[in-house]
Amino acid sequence: MGRARKVVLAYSGGVDTSVCIPYLKQEWGVEEVITLAADLGQGDELGPIKEKALKSGASVSLVVDGRESFVKDYAFPAIKANTLYEDRYPLSTALARPLIAKMLVEAAAAYGADAVAHGCTGKGNDQVRFEVSILALHPELKVLAPAREWGMSREETIAYGERFGIPTPVKKSSPYSIDRNLLGIAIEAGILEDPWEEPPEEVFILTKAVEDTPDEPEYIEIGFERGIPVSLNGQTLDPVDLISQLNDLAGKHGVGRIDMIENRLVGIKSREIYETPALLVLIHAHRDLESLTLTADVTQYKRSIEDTYSRLIYQGLWYSPLKTALDAFIDQTQERVTGSVRVKLFKGSAKIVGRKSENSIYATDLATYGAEDQFDHKAAEGFIYVWGLPTRVWSEKMRGQ
């Protein structure tokens, strides 16, 4: 079933993506498979993954370091938009997909490939995110999804791979499916598929159990410039180091665990466990700084589009025209979102306890109830009369009926 001559395959080193290599060549007549493994801070040693791809039949095995771009070009825009899908999930996994799609398209152009491929099945969100992003970036490029079409069970997939020299994976002691990158970890499967069961402590990697966290709080200060986090505890850091250090600090205090029933894009519900210490702290700190520096109408209107922005990312529409238009609005709102936020980390919580900015529009002489109060209290009477006039007129008419 030949569909393409040369294919660039998104490669993780797992069973499915490894079996995709011989499957594309043997069953679909692909002449050459080039694999691409994206280093997004998942912590794996990518050298063995590169070698495994070549042994599995790839003609070229690419490993691309995308960590800095992942934070600057994907995480930071999401932080500026305060993205929380269904008010809880900061999209740590979803944000990686448009970047990987971009890498695939660029590799296809560099190597003259006429198609790209992924190892997603037909049940998850990532197939949509990859394919919609790829088609947005290169509408004429073919996208192949062998794992969605081959219809093999896990055991059959392993057996198929063995026929072409792909070793049987060492039996995993863990039943969980784990997806990790610099922004966090997504955990599912096993006992977690029962929504009633409490996640066992063994599933968590980045965050400590509350009972194992320090008995003294830790205060940290995060600096922002135009909505972008730039410093931690007074030290200016590059994007990757800032996220990494904040993951360690917040995770040590048990901050960043999420347990939720999530509405997947394909129409089913799934129970998801996430660990996103840095990303959650940054979003909450950023939102708090906005409350100090943005006017009420801008703040309230921006809140109304943040849910839309979150859903666009979750649904694979990073490269859509609506998302581009919203970026323009959000970037404009961030011009004055510069300052520092103080956060108290303690026993699983990250509490905002202080904020300051040269662009603050908080006026102490208007807010105070002390002797320095400059608010004109007499003006309130006229304001209340005008503000309440429509309600008063309506009430009088209703009484007269």
Sequence and secondary structure as in RCSB ss.txt:
>XXXX:A:sequence
MGRARKVVLAYSGGVDTSVCIPYLKQEWGVEEVITLAADLGQGDELGPIKEKALKSGASVSLVVDGRESFVKDYA
FPAIKANTLYEDRYPLSTALARPLIAKMLVEAAAAYGADAVAHGCTGKGNDQVRFEVSILALHPELKVLAPAREW
GMSREETIAYGERFGIPTPVKKSSPYSIDRNLLGIAIEAGILEDPWEEPPEEVFILTKAVEDTPDEPEYIEIGFE
RGIPVSLNGQTLDPVDLISQLNDLAGKHGVGRIDMIENRLVGIKSREIYETPALLVLIHAHRDLESLTLTADVTQ
YKRSIEDTYSRLIYQGLWYSPLKTALDAFIDQTQERVTGSVRVKLFKGSAKIVGRKSENSIYATDLATYGAEDQF
DHKAAEGFIYVWGLPTRVWSEKMRGQ
>XXXX:A:secstr
    SEEEEE  SSHHHHHHHHHHHHTS  SEEEEEEEESS    HHHHHHHHHHTT SEEEEEE HHHIIIIII
HHHHHTT  BTTTB  TTTTHHHHHHHHHHHHHHHHT SEEE    SSSSHHHHHHHHHHHH TTSEEE HHHHS
   HHHHHHHHHHTT       S   EEEEETTEEEEESGGGGSTTS   GGG SSS  GGGS SS EEEEEEEE
TTEEEEETTEE  HHHHHHHHHHHHHHTT  EEEEEEE TTS EEEEEEE HHHHHHHHHHHHHHHHHS HHHHH
HHHHHHHHHHHHHHTT TTSHHHHHHHHHHHHHGGG  EEEEEEEETTEEEEEEEE TT    HHHH  STT   
 TTHHHHHHHHHHHHHHHHHHHHHT 
